[in-house]
Amino acid sequence: MRYPMREDVIVPQYAIQVLGEETKGEAIITTGVGQHQMWGAQWNPYTEPRRWISSGGLGTMGFGLPAALGCATAFDGKNGRESRVVVDIDGDGSFLMNCQVNVKRTRALTGDKRLLQFNSFDAPSNNLRPHLRS
Ligand SMILES: Cc1ncc(C[n+]2csc(CCOP(=O)(O)OP(=O)(O)O)c2C)c(N)n1
């Protein structure tokens, strides 16, 4: 599996790869639906089960942020609970579906992290097709 590197932008696959290196593949990753979801599945080096939280084939845009908040709460290191890094790898379209969640406040509460990929908002005809080719 390969991706084209570019001088002018940080390509998303590379960003996810670096995220995976920095977190040693141990972070809990949540996603929305689209290209970022495919790349999140492909380029983060998952080391253990139960680290990939995604709606999969159900295709529920808006899933990533609330899922990340739930995971961050479940693994907040308080009252004997484990502490884990939680990262929402999200698309701008998926993120907007649930951004009414008060991000600043919930972030202060849980410390979860988001990796947002900005491209042409909500363009399903362009974004899933390359991943569906054999
Ligand atoms: C609630 C909902 N509405 C519409 C769709 C159809 N759909 C699938 S992917 C997509 C675009 C996703 O864009 P974005 O979240 O920015 O992700 P990207 O592909 O850019 O990474 C749409 C509209 C869906 N899966 N769920």
The ligand as a Gaussian input file, in Angstrom:
#p B3LYP/6-31G(d) Opt

LIG

1 1
 C      -25.761000      10.958000       8.072000
 C      -25.155000      10.660000       6.728000
 N      -25.461000      11.463000       5.669000
 C      -24.921000      11.212000       4.438000
 C      -24.085000      10.159000       4.246000
 C      -23.498000       9.884000       2.849000
 N      -22.049000      10.197000       2.857000
 C      -21.096000       9.219000       2.979000
 S      -19.538000       9.828000       3.003000
 C      -20.112000      11.422000       2.833000
 C      -19.151000      12.557000       2.807000
 C      -18.194000      12.527000       3.979000
 O      -17.389000      13.705000       3.992000
 P      -16.352000      13.940000       5.145000
 O      -16.931000      13.648000       6.490000
 O      -15.785000      15.328000       4.969000
 O      -15.269000      12.830000       4.914000
 P      -14.100000      12.702000       3.812000
 O      -14.605000      11.713000       2.821000
 O      -13.857000      14.054000       3.208000
 O      -12.919000      12.186000       4.571000
 C      -21.518000      11.457000       2.735000
 C      -22.326000      12.693000       2.564000
 C      -23.824000       9.340000       5.381000
 N      -23.015000       8.274000       5.277000
 N      -24.339000       9.616000       6.603000

